[in-house]
Amino acid sequence: MDLWQQNSFNESYTQGRLYLIPTPIGNLEDITYRSLRMLKEVDYIAAEDTRNTKKLCNYFEITTPLISYHEHNKEQSGRKIIDLLKDGKDIGLVSDAGMPSISDPGYEIVVEALEEKLYVVPLPGANAALTALIASGLVSQPFYFYGFLDRQKKEKKKELERLKKFTDTFILYESPHRLKDTLSLMHDILGNRSIVVSRELTKKFEEFTRGNISEVLSLYEEQGIKGECCIIIEGSSEEVSDDTESWWQDLSILEHVQQVMETEGHSSKEAIKQVSKERNLPKREVYQAFHVE
């Protein structure tokens, strides 16, 4: 990434700003005054799901036009957003709930905007991972946010094998219909650690289930599960050493991706995914190293 300095509120800046605007994860009262103001002041709101965002806008009497921006149209819609920013239009990026670019395609449009030297301005606000962490009772720092595990069992097992080595508290997101299977795999791979499963955060039926993995799994075997889940997991009590030297150890991330593409015939997307797993790095970090640096 080239060196440059963004002075977010420089009055001489004439192009549009991309505002990253968090929205409530449940309770609508959690939206900030500033987020409400910006949603009204920007020229367009880029939304992961315009139907959900429309409900939020109607509740707060926000009439700003909406643009659809999600995983399946991010290339076409992303180009439109960049063009609007270059034309001097301010755009507010929102996800369905919580912070944009956390477990949604917002990261890609941020990277595209920064490549064009466009200003990206973040607003603070609601986030499920931190909300769950501070009430978990597990060590809150340092912590590692992983997000969603792969849906495929084989890949999920590989991810948990890597996370097994972490001594820091780590955080996962999971859907309710995959929670039991994930907890079962966690028990087999991580051992019977302390965990906290939070659901329906900030809503009327907010719930925290604390215990070891086997206890929590046993409880959920008897109960129905609704609402997206955030799982806080106790870190390993022992540092697991790995003295095996990896073939890519002396390569940069960019070189690693290129080598995987050349030797295994993968597309850049597939290679980035593989490198992120081999290096135990967030996929967005590998993406940035390959596409930006």
C-alpha positions as CSV (number, residue, x, y, z in Angstrom):
1,M,0.0,0.0,0.0
2,D,1.4,3.4,-1.0
3,L,2.0,5.9,1.8
4,W,-0.6,8.6,2.0
5,Q,-2.4,10.4,4.8
6,Q,-6.1,10.9,5.2
7,N,-7.3,14.0,7.1
8,S,-10.9,12.8,7.3
9,F,-12.6,16.2,7.7
10,N,-10.3,18.3,5.5
11,E,-12.7,20.9,4.1
12,S,-10.7,21.2,0.8
13,Y,-11.4,17.6,0.0
14,T,-13.9,17.6,-2.9
15,Q,-14.7,13.9,-3.6
16,G,-17.2,11.9,-1.7
17,R,-16.5,10.1,1.6
18,L,-17.4,6.5,2.3
19,Y,-18.8,6.4,5.8
20,L,-18.9,3.1,7.6
21,I,-22.0,3.3,9.7
22,P,-22.8,0.6,12.3
23,T,-26.5,-0.3,12.9
24,P,-28.1,-1.9,15.9
25,I,-27.6,-5.6,16.4
26,G,-31.0,-6.0,18.1
27,N,-32.3,-3.1,20.2
28,L,-32.9,-0.1,18.0
29,E,-32.1,2.2,20.9
30,D,-28.4,1.2,20.5
31,I,-28.0,3.4,17.3
32,T,-25.9,6.5,18.0
33,Y,-27.0,10.1,17.4
34,R,-24.2,10.5,14.9
35,S,-25.1,7.3,13.0
36,L,-28.7,8.7,12.6
37,R,-27.4,12.0,11.4
38,M,-25.1,10.5,8.9
39,L,-27.7,8.2,7.5
40,K,-29.8,11.3,6.8
41,E,-27.0,13.4,5.5
42,V,-25.2,11.1,3.1
43,D,-26.4,11.0,-0.6
44,Y,-26.9,7.3,-0.7
45,I,-26.9,4.3,1.7
46,A,-25.2,1.2,0.5
47,A,-26.9,-1.8,2.2
48,E,-26.2,-5.5,2.5
49,D,-30.0,-6.1,2.4
50,T,-32.1,-3.2,1.4
51,R,-35.2,-4.7,2.8
52,N,-33.8,-4.8,6.3
53,T,-32.2,-1.4,6.0
54,K,-35.5,0.0,4.7
55,K,-37.2,-1.1,7.9
56,L,-34.6,0.7,10.0
57,C,-34.9,3.8,7.8
58,N,-38.7,3.8,8.1
59,Y,-38.5,3.5,11.9
60,F,-36.2,6.6,12.1
61,E,-37.9,8.5,9.2
62,I,-34.8,8.4,7.0
63,T,-35.5,9.0,3.3
64,T,-32.0,8.6,1.9
65,P,-31.9,6.5,-1.3
66,L,-30.7,2.9,-0.9
67,I,-28.1,1.0,-3.1
68,S,-27.9,-2.7,-2.9
69,Y,-24.4,-3.9,-2.1
70,H,-23.9,-7.6,-1.1
71,E,-21.8,-10.7,-1.8
72,H,-23.5,-11.5,-5.2
73,N,-23.4,-8.0,-6.8
74,K,-20.3,-6.5,-5.1
75,E,-18.3,-6.1,-8.3
76,Q,-20.9,-4.3,-10.3
77,S,-22.4,-2.3,-7.4
78,G,-18.9,-1.7,-6.0
79,R,-17.9,0.1,-9.3
80,K,-21.1,2.2,-9.1
81,I,-20.3,3.2,-5.5
82,I,-16.7,4.2,-6.5
83,D,-18.0,6.3,-9.4
84,L,-20.5,8.1,-7.1
85,L,-17.7,8.8,-4.6
86,K,-15.6,10.3,-7.4
87,D,-18.5,12.4,-8.4
88,G,-18.5,13.9,-4.9
89,K,-21.4,11.9,-3.5
90,D,-21.2,10.8,0.2
91,I,-22.2,7.2,0.8
92,G,-23.0,5.4,4.1
93,L,-22.1,1.7,4.1
94,V,-24.2,-0.4,6.4
95,S,-24.5,-4.2,7.1
96,D,-27.7,-5.9,8.2
97,A,-26.6,-5.4,11.8
98,G,-23.5,-4.2,13.6
99,M,-20.3,-3.1,12.0
100,P,-19.8,-3.0,8.2
101,S,-17.0,-5.2,6.8
102,I,-17.3,-7.7,9.7
103,S,-18.6,-10.9,8.2
104,D,-20.0,-9.1,5.1
105,P,-18.6,-7.9,1.8
106,G,-17.9,-4.4,3.1
107,Y,-14.1,-5.0,3.3
108,E,-13.8,-5.2,-0.5
109,I,-15.4,-1.8,-1.1
110,V,-13.2,-0.3,1.6
111,V,-10.1,-1.6,-0.2
112,E,-11.4,-0.4,-3.6
113,A,-12.0,3.1,-2.2
114,L,-8.6,3.3,-0.6
115,E,-6.9,2.2,-3.9
116,E,-8.5,5.2,-5.5
117,K,-7.3,7.4,-2.6
118,L,-10.9,8.1,-1.5
119,Y,-11.6,8.9,2.1
120,V,-13.1,6.1,4.3
121,V,-14.5,7.4,7.6
122,P,-15.5,4.9,10.3
123,L,-18.2,5.5,13.0
124,P,-18.1,3.6,16.3
125,G,-21.1,1.6,17.3
126,A,-22.7,-1.8,18.0
127,N,-20.7,-5.0,17.5
128,A,-21.9,-8.5,18.5
129,A,-18.4,-9.9,19.2
130,L,-17.3,-7.3,21.7
131,T,-20.8,-7.1,23.3
132,A,-20.6,-10.9,24.0
133,L,-16.9,-10.8,25.1
134,I,-17.3,-8.2,27.8
135,A,-20.1,-10.1,29.5
136,S,-18.6,-13.6,29.0
137,G,-16.6,-13.8,32.2
138,L,-13.7,-15.2,30.2
139,V,-10.4,-13.3,29.8
140,S,-11.2,-10.3,27.7
141,Q,-7.6,-9.4,26.5
142,P,-5.9,-10.4,24.5
143,F,-8.5,-11.9,22.3
144,Y,-8.8,-13.2,18.8
145,F,-11.8,-12.6,16.5
146,Y,-12.2,-15.4,13.9
147,G,-15.8,-14.9,12.7
148,F,-17.6,-17.7,10.9
149,L,-16.0,-21.2,10.5
150,D,-16.2,-22.9,7.1
151,R,-19.6,-24.6,6.5
152,Q,-17.9,-27.8,5.2
153,K,-17.1,-30.2,8.0
154,K,-13.6,-31.1,6.7
155,E,-12.6,-27.5,6.4
156,K,-14.2,-26.6,9.8
157,K,-12.1,-29.4,11.5
158,K,-8.9,-27.9,9.9
159,E,-9.8,-24.5,11.2
160,L,-10.5,-25.7,14.7
161,E,-7.2,-27.7,14.7
162,R,-5.4,-24.3,14.1
163,L,-7.4,-22.5,16.7
164,K,-6.7,-25.2,19.2
165,K,-3.2,-23.8,19.6
166,F,-4.3,-20.3,20.5
167,T,-3.7,-19.3,24.1
168,D,-5.9,-16.2,23.8
169,T,-9.7,-16.1,24.2
170,F,-11.2,-16.4,20.7
171,I,-14.5,-15.5,19.2
172,L,-16.7,-17.3,16.6
173,Y,-20.0,-16.5,15.0
174,E,-22.3,-19.4,14.2
175,S,-25.8,-19.9,12.8
176,P,-28.4,-21.6,15.0
177,H,-28.9,-24.6,12.7
178,R,-25.1,-25.4,12.7
179,L,-24.4,-24.7,16.4
180,K,-24.8,-28.2,17.7
181,D,-22.5,-29.8,15.1
182,T,-20.0,-27.1,15.7
183,L,-20.0,-27.5,19.5
184,S,-19.6,-31.3,19.0
185,L,-16.5,-30.8,16.8
186,M,-15.2,-28.2,19.2
187,H,-15.4,-30.8,22.0
188,D,-13.6,-33.4,20.0
189,I,-10.8,-31.1,18.9
190,L,-10.4,-28.4,21.6
191,G,-11.3,-30.6,24.6
192,N,-13.8,-29.7,27.2
193,R,-13.0,-26.0,27.6
194,S,-15.1,-23.2,29.2
195,I,-17.2,-21.4,26.6
196,V,-20.0,-18.9,26.5
197,V,-22.7,-19.0,23.8
198,S,-24.7,-15.7,23.5
199,R,-27.9,-15.4,21.4
200,E,-30.3,-12.6,20.6
201,L,-27.9,-9.9,21.9
202,T,-29.6,-6.7,23.1
203,K,-33.0,-8.1,22.3
204,K,-35.9,-9.1,24.6
205,F,-34.8,-12.7,24.7
206,E,-31.0,-12.1,25.1
207,E,-29.4,-15.2,26.5
208,F,-25.9,-16.2,27.7
209,T,-25.2,-19.9,28.3
210,R,-22.0,-20.4,30.3
211,G,-20.2,-23.6,31.1
212,N,-17.9,-26.2,29.6
213,I,-18.5,-27.4,26.0
214,S,-20.1,-30.7,27.0
215,E,-22.5,-29.0,29.4
216,V,-23.5,-26.4,26.9
217,L,-24.0,-29.0,24.1
218,S,-26.0,-31.2,26.4
219,L,-28.3,-28.3,27.3
220,Y,-28.9,-27.4,23.6
221,E,-29.6,-31.0,22.8
222,E,-32.8,-30.5,24.8
223,Q,-33.6,-26.9,23.6
224,G,-34.5,-25.3,20.4
225,I,-32.0,-22.6,19.1
226,K,-33.0,-19.4,17.5
227,G,-31.0,-16.3,16.5
228,E,-27.4,-15.9,15.4
229,C,-24.9,-17.1,18.0
230,C,-21.7,-15.6,19.2
231,I,-19.3,-18.1,20.9
232,I,-16.6,-17.0,23.3
233,I,-14.0,-19.8,23.8
234,E,-11.3,-20.1,26.5
235,G,-7.8,-20.2,25.1
236,S,-5.5,-23.2,25.3
237,S,-3.8,-23.6,28.7
238,E,-0.6,-24.6,27.1
239,E,1.4,-23.1,24.2
240,V,1.4,-25.7,21.5
241,S,4.8,-25.7,19.7
242,D,5.2,-26.6,16.1
243,D,8.8,-27.1,15.0
244,T,7.9,-28.2,11.5
245,E,9.3,-25.7,9.1
246,S,6.6,-24.8,6.4
247,W,7.7,-24.7,2.8
248,W,6.4,-21.1,2.5
249,Q,8.2,-19.8,5.6
250,D,10.6,-17.5,3.6
251,L,8.0,-16.2,1.2
252,S,6.0,-13.0,1.5
253,I,2.2,-13.4,1.5
254,L,2.1,-12.2,-2.1
255,E,4.7,-14.7,-3.2
256,H,2.9,-17.5,-1.2
257,V,-0.4,-16.8,-3.1
258,Q,1.4,-16.6,-6.5
259,Q,3.2,-19.9,-5.7
260,V,-0.1,-21.7,-4.9
261,M,-1.7,-20.4,-8.0
262,E,1.2,-21.6,-10.2
263,T,1.8,-25.0,-8.6
264,E,-1.8,-26.0,-7.8
265,G,-3.7,-24.2,-10.6
266,H,-5.9,-22.4,-8.2
267,S,-7.7,-19.1,-9.0
268,S,-6.6,-16.1,-6.9
269,K,-9.7,-16.5,-4.8
270,E,-9.0,-20.1,-4.0
271,A,-5.3,-19.4,-3.4
272,I,-6.1,-16.6,-1.0
273,K,-8.4,-18.9,1.0
274,Q,-5.7,-21.6,1.1
275,V,-2.9,-19.2,2.1
276,S,-5.1,-17.6,4.9
277,K,-5.6,-21.1,6.3
278,E,-1.9,-22.2,6.0
279,R,-0.7,-19.0,7.6
280,N,-3.5,-18.8,10.1
281,L,-4.3,-15.3,9.0
282,P,-7.6,-13.5,8.3
283,K,-8.6,-13.9,4.7
284,R,-9.0,-10.1,4.4
285,E,-5.3,-9.6,5.3
286,V,-4.2,-12.0,2.6
287,Y,-6.6,-10.4,0.1
288,Q,-5.1,-7.0,0.9
289,A,-1.5,-8.2,0.5
290,F,-2.3,-9.8,-2.9
291,H,-4.5,-7.0,-4.4
292,V,-3.1,-3.9,-2.8
293,E,0.5,-4.1,-1.7
